Amino acid sequence: MKSTSSYLPEHFDPSTIDLKALARDLKEIRDEIREDLGEDDLIHLKKIEKWGRTCTLFGYGTAWIAPNPISSMLISQGLLTRWLLMHHISHRGYDRVPDIPEKYTSKIFAHGFRRVFDWMDWILPEAWHEEHDFLHHYNLGEEEDPDLLERNSEWMREQKVPMWQRKALLGLLSVTWKWSYYAPGTMNALQRARARRNKETQPENEYILNPLNPRGREVWLKAITPHALWRFVAIPAMFAPLGPIAVLNVMMNTIGAELINNFHSFFVIGPNHTGEDMYRFEEPISCREEYYLRQIVGSANYHTGTDLIDWMQMWLNYQIEHHIWPDMTMLEYQKVQPRVRALCEKYEIPYVQESVVTRFRKMADVVIGKAKMISVKNLTDAIPRPSSLNDDSEVVPAAAE
C-alpha cells in the first residue's frame, strides 16, 4: 500500500547512517523492480497518453463554441500530459522497455519536427534536457542547481515592499513562469553547456529575454516564437471554416488554457525541493553514496494513490524516488515508492510527503521570505571519507560533457 504521510525521525544525524549499506539496499530494490519491466509499462504509458489526447480533443472540440473555463482546463491538462511524458521519456525511462516503439524513446521523442507532435511548449526540448536532466538532477540543492528556488527568488526578498506585494509578484510569476522564467533559464543552461563542450568562452551575462542580443535572439527564435505561432496563430486558424467568431473563441480559450497551464505546472513543480524542511548544500557531494541521501532529504513527495491522482500531479508526487532513479517508468515509481519510504524508516532518514497544497504553502513562505531552507555545507562532514571510489556501490551518472 502506498503511503500518504511523512516519516520524520525524532533525531536525524547523517553521520550515523551507513551510506554504503543504504546504497546497496537501494540498488537491490531497483534491481527487483526492474525485473518486472515490460509490456505493462508500455500499456500504462499509452493509457496516460490517451487521457491527455482525449483532454486535448474535447478541449479544442468545444473551444470554438464560446469562451469557457472547461475547454481551457481540458486544453491545459492535455498540455501538461505532454510535459509529463517528456519528463519520463527524456530521462530514458522507457528506453529499456522491451519492444518499445521508437517514438517513445529518448532519442526520438520531441526531437526535430517531432517537437510539434510530442511536446510543443515554450521550452526548447534540448535546452530543458540540459538544464533539468543534467544540471538540476546531479547538482540538487547546490549553487550549480539552476532550479534552486530560494536562491533564484532572492531578488524578490530584496525588494523593500510590503509582504502583500511579494505575494502579488509570486502570483504573477505563477501564471507567466514558463515563458518569462523557464524558457530563458533552460536556454541559458544550453548555451553555457555548448560553450563548455566546444571549449569556447562562456557567453556574456546579458538579459537573455532581450531579442537585440545574440543570446536573447536564440531564445525567441528557437523557443518562444515557434510555440507562440503554433499555439496562438496556427491552431486558432484551423477553425477559420467555422467563421471569425469561432477563431476568436478558440483564441480566448487558448489564452485561458495558458494561464491555467502555467499555474497548474508551477503549483506542482515549484514545491518539490523548496520549504523550511528541505536541505540545500554549500559544497558538492564528497562521495558517491552521499548522492542518494541528498536526493531524499532535498526532495518532497505529495500524496500518492491512483493513476488519476498521479496524473493530475504530473507524477511529481514521486519526486524522492524520481531523484534517486531518474530513469524509471511511471508504473515503476508507483511500485517502488512504499519500499523507499520503508527504507528511510529503517535508516531513520526523513521522508517528507504531504499534500501538494501544504507543500505549495511552504514553498511560497521561502520565496517571499517568511521561512528559510536548511542550509548545510555537507551532509557527511562527520563520516570518514572513503579511501577510494572504486568500490562495489552504484556509479552516479555525471552531466554529459
N, C-alpha and C positions, 0 to 999 in steps of 0.2 A: 504494500500500500504506500502511496506517495505521501510524503509529509507536507504539512502546510504551515509549519511554525519554526521559529529559530531554535537552535541549540546554543546556549550561552553558558559555558563553564564558569563556575564561581571565580576561579583564578586561571588566567591564561598566561603561561610562561613559555615562550617559544624555545628557550634554552633547554627545557626538559624534554622536548619532543625528539624522538629518534627519526630524523628526516629520511635516512636511508630505508628504514623499515616502512615508513609512510609511502615512499616512492615505490617500494616493492609491492605493497598491498594495492596501491592504485593500478600498477601495471597488471597485477593478477585480475583485478576487476575488469579492466579494459579488455584483456585477452578473452575472458569468459563471455563478455557482452558481444565481442566481435565474432564469436563462434556462430551466433545466430544471424549474422548479416546476410541478407539475401532478398528474395522476391518480396517479402512482406515490407521491406523498407522502400522498395520501388512503388509498390501499390499504395503505401501510405503517402509518399511524395506526390503521386498523381492525384490522390484524393484531395490533399490540401491545395494543389494547383487548381483542381476543378472547382473548389469552393471559391477561390479568388476569381477565376474566369467567369463563374456564374454571377458574382457580385458586379463585375465589370459589365457583363451583358445586360443585366437588369438595370444597372445604374444608367448606362447610356440609352438603353431601350426606353426609359421613361423620362430622361433628362430633357427631351425636346418638347414635352407637353407643357411644362410650366416650371419656374424656379421652385425647388422644394428641397428640404433637408434630407429626405430619404434617398433620392437619387445621388446627392452629393456624398452621403455616407457610404453608399454602395460603391461608388467610383473610388472613394478613398480606400476602402477595405481591399478592393482589387489591386490598387497600387501598393498597399502595404504587403500584400501577399507576394507580389513580385520581388520586393526587397527581402522578405523572409526567405524566399527560395534562393535568391542571390547570395544571401548571407551564408547559408549552409553549403551551397554548391561551390562558391568561391573558395571556401575553406577545404575543398576536396572531400567533403563529407560523403559524397555519393560516388566518387571515383572508384572505390573498392567494391561496390555492389556488383555482383556477377551479372553479365549481360545488360548492363545499364546502357540505354540509348545515349549516343554521343552528345546529344543536345543537353543532357543533364550533367555533363562533366565540366570540370573547371577550365578546361582548355577551349571549350566551345561556347558555353553559356554566356550570353551578353557580350561576346567578342565581335568586333566589326559591325556588320549590318545587323547582326542578331541583337544588338542593343535595343532596337526598336521593338522587337517581339518579346524579348526576355526581361529587360529591366531598363526602360526609358524613364529616367528621372533627372533631377538637377545635377546629379553627381556622375562624373565620368567613371565608368566601372574600373578601369585600370588604376585610376587615382585612388579610388576607395580601397581597392585591393592593397595598394602600397601603404596607405595611411592606417587602415584598420587591421588587415590580416597580419602585417608585419610590425609596424611601429607600435600600435596600441597593444597587441597581444603579448609581445615579448619585451615590453617596457612598462607593464602595467603599474600605474601609480608613481612612476618616476618622472623626472623632469623631461625625459625623452618621450614620454607618453603624450601624443598630440591631443588625447581626449581627457586629460586631467582637468576636470571642470572647475575645481576650486581655484587652480592657477589661471585658467582661461577667463574666469569671471572676476579677476582682481580689479579690472578697470571699473566694474560696476560698484564694487565696495569702496573704491577710492573716491567716488563722486560724493561730494558733500551735499547730499539731498536727503529728504525725509524717506523713511522706510517705505511709505506707500508708493513713492516714485521708483524705488528699486524694484518693488513688486510689479509695477506697471512695465518697467523695462524688461523684466523676466517674461511677463505676459506677451509683450511684443515680439521678443525673441522666439517664444514658443510657437508662434504662427508664421514665422518667416525663416526659421533657422536653417532649413535645407539649402536655400539659395544664398542667404546672407552670411552664413557661418560655415556650413559643412562643405558646400561646393568649392569655395576658395581654399578652405583648410585642407581638403584632400588633394587639391591640385598643387598646393604648396609642398606637400609631402612628396608628390610625384616629381615635381621639378627639382627638388633638392636631391632626391634619390637618383634621378637621371644624371645630374651633375656629378654626384659622387661616383657612380659607375663609369662614367666617361672620363673620370679624373680631371674634371673641369672646376673652375672657381665656382663656389656656391653663389646662387643668384642674389642680387641686391635685395635688401629689405624694403620693398615697395608696397604700397597699398594694392593688394592683389585683386581687388574688385574694380580697379581703375582701368578702363579699356584703352587708355592712352599710353600705357607702358606694356612692354612685351609679355610680362608675366600675366597681367590682367587680361590682355587680348586672348591669351590661350584659354583662360577660364571662360570667357564669353563665347569664343568660337567653338570650343570643344565640349563644354559642359552646359552652360546656361542657355545659350541660344538654340541649340538643337532641341532641347526639351521644350522650351517655350514655344517654338514654332510648331512642334508636333502636338503639344497638349492644348494650346490656346488658339491655333490657327488651323492646322490640318484636320484635327478631329471635328471641331465645330463645322468646318466647311463641308464635311461629308453629309451633313444634314441639310445642305442647301436645297435639294429637291423638295423638301417639306416646307420651304419658304423662309424668309428672313427672320420671322418670329421664332421659328424652331432653332435656327442658328444662334440667335440671341439667348434663348433659354438654355441651350447646351453650354454656351459660354458662361452664363451666370452660375449654372450648376457646377461647372468645372472650377470656377473661382471658389465656390463654396467647398468643393472637394479639396482644393489646395489648402485652404485654411484648416479644415478638419484633419487632413493628412499630416500637415506639419505638426499640429498639436498632438495628435494621437501618437505619432512616431517619437516626438520629444518626450511625451508622457511616459513611454515605456523604455526609451533608450537612455535618457538623461540620468535616471536614478540608479543604474546598475552598479556604479562604482563611486558614488558620492553620498556622504552622510556622516554624521558625527561618530558613527561606529565603523567607518571604513578607514583603512590604512592607506597612507601614501609614504613614499620612501625617498630618502635623500641620496642614497647610494644604489648602484646597480647590485644585482644578486651576487653573492660571494661564492656560491657553489650551486651546481645544477639542481640539487634536491630542494633548495630554498624556493625555486621557481614554483613548485606545487603549493607550498604553504602560502606564498604571496597571492596566488590566484584565488585561494579560498578566502583569506581574510581581507582581500581587496575587492571582493565581488559580493553582490547580494542577489538572492533569488526572490521571486514573487510566489504567490500561491500557485500550485500546480493542480492538475486534475484531468479533465477530459481534453480531447483534441480541440474542442470549441474554445475552452478557456485558454489553452496554449496558443491557439491561432490568433485570438484577439490580442494577445500579449506578444505576438511575433516570436514566440518561443524564447523570449528573453527572460522568462521566468526560470530558465535553467542556466543562468549565467555562470554560476560556480562551476558546474560540470562542463560548460562550454569552454571556459578558460583553462580548465585542466586538460581537456581534449578538444581542441577546436575542430577536429576533422571527424566528428561523429554525425550520424544521421539524426533527424528529428525523432524517429522512433527509438533510437538507442539512448537519447537523452532521457526519455520517459522511463526507460528500463533502469538506467544507471543511477538516477537521482537518489532514490532511497538508500542505495548502498553507499554512496558517497557521504550522505548525512550520517549513517551509522558509523562509518569510519571516523568521521570527525568526533563523534561521541567517544569512540574508543581512544582516540589520541587527545581528547579534551581540547579540540580546536573549535573556535567559534564558527558557527554555521548560521549565517543571517538569512532569514526567509520571512518576509512579511508581505502584506498586501501591497499592490503597486501604488495605491493611494497613500499609504503610510510612507513608502519609500520616496514618493514624489515630494511629500512634505519635508522629509529630512534632506533631500537634495536641495530643495528651494531654500531651506534655512541656511545651508552652507553658501549658496550663491549670493544671497542678499546680506550675509554677514551676521546671522543670528547664531550660527554654530560653526565649528571647525572640525576638520577631519583629524584623525590620529596620525601625526607626523613622526616618523622614526627614521633613524639613519639606516639601520639594517636589522632585520628580524633575528639574525643568527649571531649577533655580537658575542653571545656567551657560549656559542657552540664551536668546538675546535675545528679549524679548517682541515679539510681532507688533504693528505699529502699529495694525492694525485687524483685527477678526474677520470682516470682510466679504470673505472670500477664497473660493476655489473648493473648499475642503475640506468634508467632510460635517458637517452640524449634529448635535450630540449632543442628544438629547431631554432636556428638563428635567422635573422632577417636576411633575405637573399641579397647578395651583393652583385 
